[in-house]
């Protein structure tokens, strides 16, 4: 059995093996649709991201750069050497990632069983319960083993590392963006209800109790939120302009992550009634609420 998030890494590392042995593939409901479609889903996701980036002020030369970055990522995931020739991306076309998609990840013929909150899974003599924790990905899922009071958190809660919710869209529809950061905060709070004695994360060993980890995550988020909120005033600005203002050193190097961060922070501020989004033509801008 393979239980995977909507991430290339775990599938690239283990995908060929589960295909060989015919293992059951499971994923959180928010990720299962994308994983089941495999390479067909990613060009659509890129296109949805481009639509969102452009309406939030990202210059065309950077959206073209995003395509190049994704092509390079897939080339490296195939194990090609650095500097290997790649097609020149067309900023007006969605790249065909099919030929770049690693063979073990071609999942179109393989079913993926969606997991929902509370689903029980028997692993040998051990029973674990799925805990839906959307945020890092839409289908992010933790697993609770009540006998040993162990919570398997994957990338949702990681000792000493802060997970990064980013840009995702429901079934790759640019009009249905998922509010990842707000969902992530709610999912972190949700874990307080479990009497956890041991955290088994996807990275690093547990170094402090789960309640302390939760407090550290929320404190980190609130500090970044308030720092970012202080940069917004009554002048309407695009998300890209706000990102340039707050993350000038990172915006061109890590466009995807920075825009995901800024988008999520604005979502939380909007939910609290502190900012408003305004559309003018094809562009969306943000200002302080009056």
C-alpha positions as CSV (number, residue, x, y, z in Angstrom):
1,X,0.0,0.0,0.0
2,X,1.3,3.5,-0.9
3,X,-0.3,6.5,0.8
4,X,1.0,9.6,-1.0
5,X,0.4,13.4,-0.9
6,X,0.1,15.4,-4.1
7,X,3.9,15.6,-4.5
8,X,6.3,14.5,-7.1
9,X,9.0,13.4,-4.7
10,X,7.3,10.5,-2.9
11,X,5.9,9.2,-6.2
12,X,9.1,9.4,-8.1
13,X,10.9,7.6,-5.3
14,X,8.3,4.8,-4.8
15,X,6.1,4.9,-7.9
16,X,7.9,2.2,-9.9
17,X,7.8,-0.2,-6.9
18,X,4.1,0.1,-6.3
19,X,3.4,-0.5,-9.9
20,X,5.5,-3.6,-10.0
21,X,3.8,-5.2,-7.0
22,X,0.3,-3.9,-7.7
23,X,0.0,-2.0,-4.4
24,X,-3.1,0.0,-3.5
25,X,-2.6,3.7,-3.9
26,X,-4.4,6.1,-1.5
27,X,-4.4,9.8,-1.1
28,X,-6.4,12.5,0.7
29,X,-9.6,13.3,-1.3
30,X,-8.3,16.8,-2.2
31,X,-5.2,15.2,-3.9
32,X,-6.6,11.9,-5.3
33,X,-8.1,13.4,-8.4
34,X,-4.9,15.0,-9.5
35,X,-2.7,12.0,-8.7
36,X,-5.1,9.6,-10.6
37,X,-4.8,11.8,-13.7
38,X,-1.0,11.9,-13.5
39,X,0.7,14.0,-16.2
40,X,-2.6,15.1,-17.7
41,X,-3.3,17.2,-14.6
42,X,-0.1,19.2,-14.3
43,X,-0.2,21.3,-17.5
44,X,-3.8,22.3,-16.5
45,X,-2.5,23.3,-13.1
46,X,0.2,25.4,-14.6
47,X,-2.3,27.1,-16.9
48,X,-4.6,27.9,-13.9
49,X,-1.6,29.3,-12.0
50,X,-0.7,31.5,-15.0
51,X,-4.2,32.9,-15.2
52,X,-4.0,33.7,-11.4
53,X,-0.5,35.2,-11.6
54,X,-1.4,37.5,-14.5
55,X,-4.6,38.8,-12.9
56,X,-2.6,39.5,-9.8
57,X,0.0,41.6,-11.5
58,X,2.9,39.2,-12.2
59,X,4.8,40.4,-15.3
60,X,4.7,38.2,-18.4
61,X,8.4,37.6,-18.4
62,X,8.1,36.0,-15.0
63,X,5.1,33.8,-16.0
64,X,7.3,32.6,-18.9
65,X,10.1,32.0,-16.4
66,X,7.7,29.9,-14.3
67,X,7.1,27.6,-17.3
68,X,10.9,27.2,-17.7
69,X,11.3,26.4,-14.0
70,X,8.7,23.7,-14.2
71,X,10.2,22.2,-17.4
72,X,13.6,22.1,-15.6
73,X,12.1,20.5,-12.6
74,X,10.6,17.7,-14.6
75,X,13.9,17.3,-16.5
76,X,15.8,16.8,-13.3
77,X,13.2,14.5,-11.9
78,X,14.0,12.2,-14.9
79,X,17.6,12.2,-13.7
80,X,19.0,14.3,-16.5
81,X,22.2,16.1,-15.9
82,X,22.3,19.7,-15.1
83,X,22.4,21.9,-18.1
84,X,20.7,19.3,-20.3
85,X,19.0,21.0,-23.3
86,X,15.4,21.9,-22.8
87,X,12.7,23.4,-25.1
88,X,12.4,27.1,-25.0
89,X,9.1,27.8,-23.2
90,X,6.4,29.8,-25.1
91,X,4.9,32.3,-22.7
92,X,1.6,32.0,-24.6
93,X,1.4,28.2,-24.5
94,X,1.1,25.6,-21.7
95,X,4.2,23.3,-22.0
96,X,3.5,19.7,-22.8
97,X,5.0,18.0,-19.8
98,X,4.1,14.5,-20.9
99,X,7.5,13.8,-22.4
100,X,9.2,15.3,-19.3
101,X,7.1,13.3,-16.8
102,X,9.1,10.5,-15.2
103,X,7.9,7.1,-16.4
104,X,7.1,5.8,-12.8
105,X,4.7,8.7,-12.4
106,X,2.4,7.9,-15.4
107,X,-0.6,7.0,-13.2
108,X,-3.4,7.5,-15.7
109,X,-4.1,3.7,-15.8
110,X,-3.9,3.2,-12.0
111,X,-6.8,4.0,-9.6
112,X,-6.2,6.1,-6.5
113,X,-8.5,5.5,-3.5
114,X,-9.5,8.8,-1.9
115,X,-9.3,9.1,1.9
116,X,-11.6,11.2,3.9
117,X,-11.6,12.3,7.5
118,X,-12.2,9.3,9.8
119,X,-11.4,6.5,7.3
120,X,-9.8,3.5,9.1
121,X,-6.9,1.7,7.4
122,X,-5.6,-1.7,8.6
123,X,-1.9,-2.1,8.2
124,X,-1.1,-5.6,9.2
125,X,-2.1,-5.8,12.8
126,X,-2.2,-2.0,13.2
127,X,-5.2,0.2,12.7
128,X,-4.8,3.9,11.8
129,X,-7.4,6.6,11.3
130,X,-7.2,9.2,8.5
131,X,-7.2,12.8,9.8
132,X,-7.9,15.3,7.0
133,X,-5.5,18.3,7.4
134,X,-5.7,20.3,4.2
135,X,-3.2,23.2,3.8
136,X,0.2,22.1,2.6
137,X,-1.7,20.3,-0.1
138,X,-5.5,20.2,-0.5
139,X,-5.6,16.5,0.4
140,X,-2.9,16.6,3.1
141,X,-3.7,13.9,5.6
142,X,-2.3,12.9,9.0
143,X,-2.8,9.4,10.5
144,X,-3.7,8.7,14.1
145,X,-2.7,5.4,15.8
146,X,-4.7,5.4,19.1
147,X,-3.0,2.4,20.7
148,X,0.4,4.0,20.9
149,X,-1.0,7.5,20.7
150,X,1.2,8.2,17.7
151,X,0.3,10.9,15.1
152,X,1.9,10.5,11.7
153,X,2.0,14.1,10.4
154,X,3.8,13.9,7.0
155,X,4.6,17.5,5.9
156,X,1.7,19.0,7.9
157,X,3.6,19.4,11.2
158,X,7.4,19.1,11.0
159,X,9.8,19.6,13.9
160,X,11.7,22.8,13.4
161,X,10.3,23.4,9.9
162,X,7.3,25.5,8.9
163,X,5.2,23.9,6.2
164,X,4.3,26.0,3.2
165,X,0.8,26.1,1.9
166,X,0.8,27.3,-1.7
167,X,-1.3,27.9,-4.8
168,X,-3.8,25.1,-5.6
169,X,-7.1,25.1,-7.6
170,X,-10.1,22.8,-7.3
171,X,-9.8,20.5,-10.4
172,X,-7.4,23.0,-12.0
173,X,-10.2,25.6,-12.4
174,X,-8.6,29.1,-12.0
175,X,-11.9,30.4,-10.8
176,X,-11.8,28.0,-7.9
177,X,-8.6,28.7,-6.0
178,X,-8.2,26.9,-2.7
179,X,-7.5,29.2,0.3
180,X,-4.6,27.0,1.4
181,X,-3.2,29.1,4.3
182,X,-6.5,29.6,6.0
183,X,-7.2,25.8,5.7
184,X,-3.7,25.1,7.1
185,X,-4.2,27.2,10.2
186,X,-7.5,25.5,10.9
187,X,-5.9,22.0,10.3
188,X,-3.1,22.8,12.7
189,X,-5.6,23.8,15.4
190,X,-7.6,20.6,14.8
191,X,-4.7,18.5,16.1
192,X,-5.1,19.9,19.6
193,X,-8.0,17.4,20.1
194,X,-5.7,14.4,19.9
195,X,-3.9,13.1,23.1
196,X,-0.6,12.7,21.2
197,X,2.4,11.2,22.9
198,X,4.6,10.7,19.8
199,X,4.8,12.7,16.5
200,X,6.2,10.8,13.5
201,X,6.7,13.5,10.9
202,X,7.8,13.3,7.3
203,X,11.1,15.0,8.1
204,X,13.2,15.1,11.3
205,X,12.7,13.6,14.7
206,X,10.3,15.0,17.3
207,X,12.1,17.3,19.7
208,X,9.1,18.7,21.7
209,X,5.5,17.9,22.5
210,X,2.9,18.4,19.9
211,X,1.1,21.3,21.8
212,X,4.4,23.2,21.8
213,X,4.9,22.5,18.1
214,X,1.4,23.8,17.4
215,X,2.1,27.0,19.4
216,X,5.4,27.6,17.6
217,X,3.7,27.2,14.2
218,X,0.9,29.6,15.1
219,X,3.2,32.1,16.6
220,X,5.4,32.0,13.4
221,X,2.3,32.5,11.2
222,X,0.9,35.4,13.3
223,X,4.3,37.2,13.3
224,X,4.6,37.0,9.5
225,X,0.9,38.0,9.1
226,X,1.3,41.2,11.2
227,X,4.6,42.1,9.5
228,X,2.9,41.7,6.1
229,X,-0.3,43.5,7.2
230,X,1.8,46.6,8.1
231,X,2.9,46.9,4.5
232,X,-0.7,47.3,3.3
233,X,-2.4,50.7,3.2
234,X,-5.3,52.5,1.5
235,X,-3.5,52.5,-1.9
236,X,-4.7,49.5,-4.0
237,X,-1.8,47.2,-5.0
238,X,-1.6,43.9,-6.8
239,X,-0.4,40.8,-5.0
240,X,2.7,41.0,-7.0
241,X,3.4,44.6,-5.9
242,X,2.9,43.5,-2.3
243,X,5.1,40.5,-2.8
244,X,7.9,42.7,-4.3
245,X,7.5,45.1,-1.3
246,X,7.8,42.4,1.3
247,X,9.9,39.7,-0.4
248,X,12.1,41.7,-2.8
249,X,15.1,39.3,-2.5
250,X,13.0,36.2,-3.2
251,X,10.4,37.2,-5.7
252,X,12.3,36.4,-8.8
253,X,14.0,33.3,-7.5
254,X,11.0,31.7,-5.8
255,X,8.0,33.2,-7.6
256,X,5.7,30.3,-7.0
257,X,6.3,30.1,-3.2
258,X,6.3,33.9,-2.6
259,X,3.0,34.3,-4.5
260,X,1.5,31.4,-2.6
261,X,2.7,33.0,0.7
262,X,1.4,36.5,-0.1
263,X,-1.9,35.1,-1.4
264,X,-2.5,33.1,1.7
265,X,-1.7,36.0,4.0
266,X,-4.2,38.2,2.1
267,X,-6.8,35.5,2.4
268,X,-6.5,35.4,6.2
269,X,-6.6,39.2,6.4
270,X,-9.6,39.3,4.1
271,X,-11.4,36.7,6.2
272,X,-10.8,38.9,9.2
273,X,-12.3,41.9,7.4
274,X,-9.0,43.8,7.5
275,X,-8.4,44.1,3.7
276,X,-10.5,44.0,0.6
277,X,-9.8,42.8,-3.0
278,X,-11.0,45.0,-5.9
279,X,-11.1,44.0,-9.5
280,X,-10.5,46.6,-12.2
281,X,-10.7,45.1,-15.7
282,X,-8.4,42.0,-15.7
283,X,-6.4,43.0,-12.6
284,X,-7.1,42.4,-8.9
285,X,-5.8,44.8,-6.3
286,X,-5.8,44.8,-2.5
287,X,-6.1,47.7,0.0
288,X,-7.0,48.2,3.6
289,X,-10.6,47.9,4.5
290,X,-12.2,51.2,5.6
